[in-house]
Amino acid sequence: MRRGVRILGLLVLLAIFAGAYAVYRLSQPYRGFSDAVFVDLPRGISTYSMATRLASAGVVRSRWDFLAARLEARLREQARPLKAGEYRFDRAATASEVAARIARGDTFFYSLVVPEGKNMFEIGATAQHLGIFPADKFVEAARDSALIRDLDPDAPSLEGYLYPDTYKIGRHTTPAELCRMMTARFREAWRKAGITAPTHDIVTLASLVEKEGKLPEDRPMIAAVFQHRLKLGMKLECDPTTIYAAELQGRYTGIIHRSDLNSQNPYNTYQHSGLPPGPIANPGMDALNAVLHPAVTDALYFVLRPDGSGGHEFSKDLARHQKAVESYRRGLKRSLR
């Protein structure tokens, strides 16, 4: 009898020591990797397989540590479902911290910020800078006829429909997938605005307004000027179209040269009347609304004010416009002194 009591006591003592060791082990941060590691946990993966992947990557000391952390959370009634996704680990963490992070769904993603007025070349360059994929691959996807056909058969590319926003991008997101995300956001924005059928001409003109109008209050005026000029058959003479033509040909250097203004590229509105073949950038909703609801004005010209505000001076005749241009040039010379 006494012997049985002693054995039972010994077992209880061992259990206490084992429990204490387990608690101690789970409280110790572990890092079994040198550089940051990524662990992909696909949908439907079992907790055991998840533990095995984490241990193989050196995120936890062993699969049993992770499973013990999950058991501990269940005993404390704090165990939430584990979420699939790709996780990035770059520092030591306890098994409990790892398990809690996966339960939160704290997955890895790049934050791709696309401001209004950026074109497909600039978006591609941003993606490349983040290390997602090469810029030319994004431009190639934006020119994919299959993607374009589903959106606007008249468009030469997805330019104009890559809606400006902040996108959460995974490491394995493809250029085509990003294009679909951006065009889906474009459709969503149009639906929220109550517009069911955006036209190619509206988006093209909005891209010009976006590039020319830095101040929100100027955009309806700029849209009205362009629409008046189109009705009268006047050339738009929009500098950003000249820049875009040079970008398409891979020769833009950051400065508009006389050769750019003389270029016969169809996007150059100094040489061709009417709208360019397609958008030159990706406009935001303010620019699109400006085209849909232009200002009431008889102005036919505009030029930057010399005060550096980014605002424009609008004129209804050439003589007044030329005076405004001269005022801008004098202001520019003073600022360069």
C-alpha positions in Angstrom: 0.0 0.0 0.0 2.7 2.4 1.0 4.7 1.5 -2.1 1.6 2.3 -4.3 1.3 5.7 -2.6 5.0 6.4 -3.1 4.7 5.6 -6.8 1.5 7.7 -7.2 3.3 10.6 -5.5 6.3 10.2 -7.7 4.0 10.2 -10.8 2.3 13.4 -9.6 5.6 15.0 -8.9 6.8 14.1 -12.4 3.6 15.5 -13.9 4.2 18.7 -12.0 7.7 19.0 -13.2 6.7 18.1 -16.8 4.0 20.7 -16.7 6.4 23.3 -15.3 9.0 22.5 -17.9 6.3 22.7 -20.6 5.2 26.1 -19.4 8.9 27.3 -19.2 9.6 26.0 -22.7 6.6 27.7 -24.2 7.6 31.0 -22.5 11.1 30.9 -24.2 11.4 32.8 -27.5 13.0 30.7 -30.2 14.6 31.6 -33.6 15.9 28.7 -35.6 16.6 30.7 -38.8 19.1 33.4 -39.8 17.3 35.5 -42.5 13.6 36.2 -42.5 11.5 33.1 -43.5 8.1 32.8 -45.2 5.8 30.0 -44.3 2.8 29.3 -46.5 -0.2 27.7 -44.7 -2.7 26.7 -47.4 -6.5 26.4 -46.8 -7.5 23.1 -45.3 -4.1 22.4 -43.7 -4.3 20.4 -40.5 -2.9 21.9 -37.2 -0.4 19.0 -37.1 0.9 19.8 -40.7 1.0 23.4 -39.8 3.1 22.7 -36.8 5.4 20.6 -38.9 5.9 23.4 -41.4 6.7 25.9 -38.7 9.2 23.6 -37.1 10.9 22.8 -40.4 11.3 26.6 -41.0 12.8 27.1 -37.6 9.9 29.3 -36.4 9.2 27.0 -33.4 11.6 24.6 -31.7 9.5 21.5 -32.5 6.0 20.7 -33.8 5.2 19.6 -30.2 5.8 23.1 -28.9 3.3 24.6 -31.3 0.7 21.9 -30.5 1.3 22.4 -26.8 0.7 26.1 -27.3 -2.6 25.4 -29.0 -3.6 23.0 -26.2 -2.8 25.6 -23.6 -4.9 28.2 -25.5 -7.8 25.7 -25.6 -7.5 25.1 -21.9 -7.7 28.8 -21.3 -10.6 29.0 -23.8 -8.7 31.5 -25.9 -8.1 29.3 -28.9 -9.4 31.0 -32.1 -9.4 29.2 -35.5 -6.0 29.3 -37.2 -6.1 31.2 -40.5 -4.5 30.2 -43.8 -2.1 32.4 -45.6 1.6 33.3 -46.0 3.4 34.4 -42.9 6.7 36.2 -42.6 8.9 35.6 -39.5 12.0 37.7 -38.8 12.5 37.6 -35.0 12.5 35.2 -32.1 9.0 34.4 -30.7 7.5 32.0 -28.3 5.3 29.2 -29.6 2.3 30.8 -28.0 3.1 34.1 -29.8 3.4 32.3 -33.1 0.1 30.5 -32.6 -1.7 33.7 -31.6 -0.4 35.5 -34.7 -1.7 32.8 -37.0 -5.0 32.9 -35.1 -5.1 36.7 -35.8 -4.4 36.1 -39.5 -1.5 38.4 -39.4 -0.3 37.4 -42.9 2.4 39.0 -45.0 1.6 41.4 -47.8 3.1 44.4 -49.7 1.2 47.7 -49.5 1.1 49.0 -53.1 0.1 52.7 -53.0 -1.2 54.0 -56.4 -1.9 57.7 -56.2 -4.3 59.4 -58.7 -2.7 60.3 -62.0 -0.1 57.5 -62.1 0.3 55.6 -65.4 0.9 51.9 -66.0 4.7 52.5 -66.3 4.8 54.2 -62.9 2.7 51.5 -61.3 4.9 48.8 -62.7 8.0 50.7 -61.4 6.5 50.9 -57.9 5.7 47.2 -57.9 9.3 46.4 -59.1 10.7 48.7 -56.3 8.8 46.7 -53.7 10.2 43.5 -55.2 6.9 42.0 -56.3 7.6 41.6 -60.0 9.4 43.4 -62.9 7.8 46.6 -64.2 7.7 45.4 -67.8 5.7 42.4 -66.8 3.0 44.6 -65.3 3.0 46.8 -68.5 2.7 43.6 -70.6 -0.3 42.4 -68.5 -1.9 45.9 -68.8 -1.7 45.4 -72.6 -3.2 41.9 -72.6 -6.0 41.9 -75.1 -8.0 39.3 -73.0 -8.0 41.6 -70.0 -8.9 44.6 -72.1 -11.7 42.9 -74.0 -13.6 42.3 -70.7 -13.5 45.9 -69.8 -13.3 48.2 -72.9 -12.8 46.8 -76.4 -11.9 50.3 -77.6 -9.0 50.7 -75.2 -5.4 50.1 -76.4 -4.5 49.0 -72.8 -5.9 49.0 -69.3 -4.5 52.5 -68.8 -7.2 54.7 -67.2 -9.0 51.7 -65.6 -6.3 50.8 -63.1 -8.0 52.5 -60.2 -5.9 54.6 -57.8 -6.0 53.1 -54.3 -3.8 51.1 -51.8 -3.6 47.4 -52.6 -2.5 44.6 -50.4 -0.3 42.4 -52.6 1.1 38.9 -51.7 4.5 37.7 -52.8 2.9 35.4 -55.4 0.5 37.9 -56.8 0.9 38.0 -60.6 0.7 41.1 -62.8 -2.5 39.9 -64.4 -4.0 39.3 -60.9 -3.1 42.9 -59.9 -4.6 44.2 -63.1 -7.9 42.4 -62.3 -7.9 43.7 -58.7 -7.4 47.3 -60.0 -10.0 47.1 -62.7 -12.5 45.5 -60.3 -11.9 48.5 -57.9 -12.6 50.8 -60.9 -16.0 49.1 -61.6 -16.8 49.3 -57.9 -16.1 53.0 -57.8 -18.3 53.6 -60.8 -21.2 51.6 -59.3 -20.9 53.6 -56.1 -21.1 56.8 -58.1 -24.3 55.5 -59.7 -22.8 55.3 -63.2 -23.4 52.1 -65.1 -21.7 52.6 -68.4 -18.4 54.5 -68.3 -17.3 55.3 -71.9 -13.8 55.2 -73.4 -14.0 59.0 -74.1 -15.0 59.9 -70.6 -12.1 58.0 -69.0 -9.6 59.3 -71.6 -10.7 62.9 -71.0 -10.6 62.4 -67.2 -7.0 61.2 -67.4 -6.1 64.5 -69.1 -8.0 66.5 -66.4 -6.2 64.5 -63.7 -2.8 65.2 -65.1 -3.5 68.9 -65.6 -5.5 69.8 -62.6 -3.6 69.7 -59.3 -6.3 71.6 -57.4 -9.8 70.0 -57.0 -11.5 73.3 -57.8 -9.7 73.6 -61.1 -10.7 70.2 -62.5 -14.3 71.1 -63.5 -13.0 74.2 -65.3 -10.2 72.3 -67.1 -12.8 69.7 -68.1 -15.0 72.4 -69.5 -12.1 74.0 -71.5 -11.2 70.7 -73.1 -14.8 69.9 -74.0 -15.3 73.4 -75.6 -12.1 72.9 -77.6 -13.2 69.4 -78.7 -16.6 70.8 -79.9 -14.8 73.6 -81.8 -12.3 71.2 -83.4 -9.4 72.9 -81.7 -6.3 71.0 -80.7 -6.2 70.2 -77.0 -2.5 71.0 -76.7 -2.2 69.2 -73.5 1.5 68.8 -72.3 0.9 65.5 -70.4 -0.2 63.8 -73.7 3.2 64.8 -75.2 5.0 63.3 -72.2 3.0 60.1 -72.4 3.8 59.8 -76.2 7.5 60.1 -75.3 7.1 57.5 -72.5 5.4 55.1 -75.0 8.5 55.4 -77.2 10.8 55.1 -74.3 12.5 58.4 -74.8 11.1 60.7 -72.1 13.9 62.3 -70.1 11.9 64.4 -67.6 11.8 67.5 -69.9 9.6 68.3 -72.8 11.7 69.0 -75.9 10.8 70.6 -79.2 11.0 67.2 -80.8 8.4 65.9 -78.4 6.0 68.7 -79.4 6.7 67.9 -83.0 6.2 64.2 -82.6 3.5 62.6 -84.8 2.7 60.1 -82.2 -1.1 59.8 -82.1 -1.1 60.7 -78.3 0.5 64.1 -79.0 -2.4 66.5 -78.9 -0.2 69.3 -80.2 -0.1 67.6 -83.5 -3.5 65.9 -83.6 -7.0 67.2 -83.0 -9.5 65.4 -80.8 -8.8 63.0 -77.9 -5.7 60.8 -77.9 -6.3 57.0 -78.6 -6.7 56.2 -74.9 -6.1 57.5 -71.4 -2.7 58.7 -70.5 -3.0 58.0 -66.7 -5.4 56.5 -64.2 -7.8 59.2 -62.9 -9.5 59.3 -59.6 -13.2 59.8 -59.0 -12.8 63.6 -58.7 -11.4 63.9 -62.2 -14.1 61.5 -63.6 -16.8 63.6 -61.9 -15.3 66.8 -63.3 -15.7 65.4 -66.8 -19.3 64.3 -66.1 -20.1 67.6 -64.4 -17.9 70.3 -66.0 -18.0 73.9 -64.9 -20.2 76.5 -66.7 -17.6 78.7 -68.4 -16.7 80.1 -71.8 -13.0 79.7 -71.2 -10.9 78.2 -74.0 -7.4 78.5 -72.5 -5.6 78.0 -69.2 -2.1 78.3 -67.8 -0.5 77.9 -64.4 -0.6 80.9 -62.1 2.9 82.3 -61.3 2.2 82.1 -57.5 3.3 78.5 -57.2 -0.1 77.4 -55.9 -0.7 74.9 -58.7 -3.8 76.8 -59.7 -4.6 77.9 -63.2 -5.6 81.2 -64.9 -8.5 80.7 -67.3 -9.1 82.9 -70.3 -11.8 83.0 -73.0 -9.7 84.6 -75.7 -6.2 84.2 -77.0 -5.1 87.8 -76.2 -5.9 87.3 -72.5 -4.3 83.9 -72.5 -1.1 85.3 -73.9 -0.9 87.9 -71.2 -1.4 85.1 -68.6 1.3 83.0 -70.2 3.7 86.0 -70.1 2.9 86.6 -66.4 3.6 82.9 -65.7 7.0 83.1 -67.5 8.0 86.2 -65.6 7.1 84.5 -62.3 9.1 81.4 -63.3 12.1 83.5 -64.1 11.9 85.3 -60.7 11.7 81.9 -58.9 14.9 80.7 -60.6 17.0 83.7 -59.6 
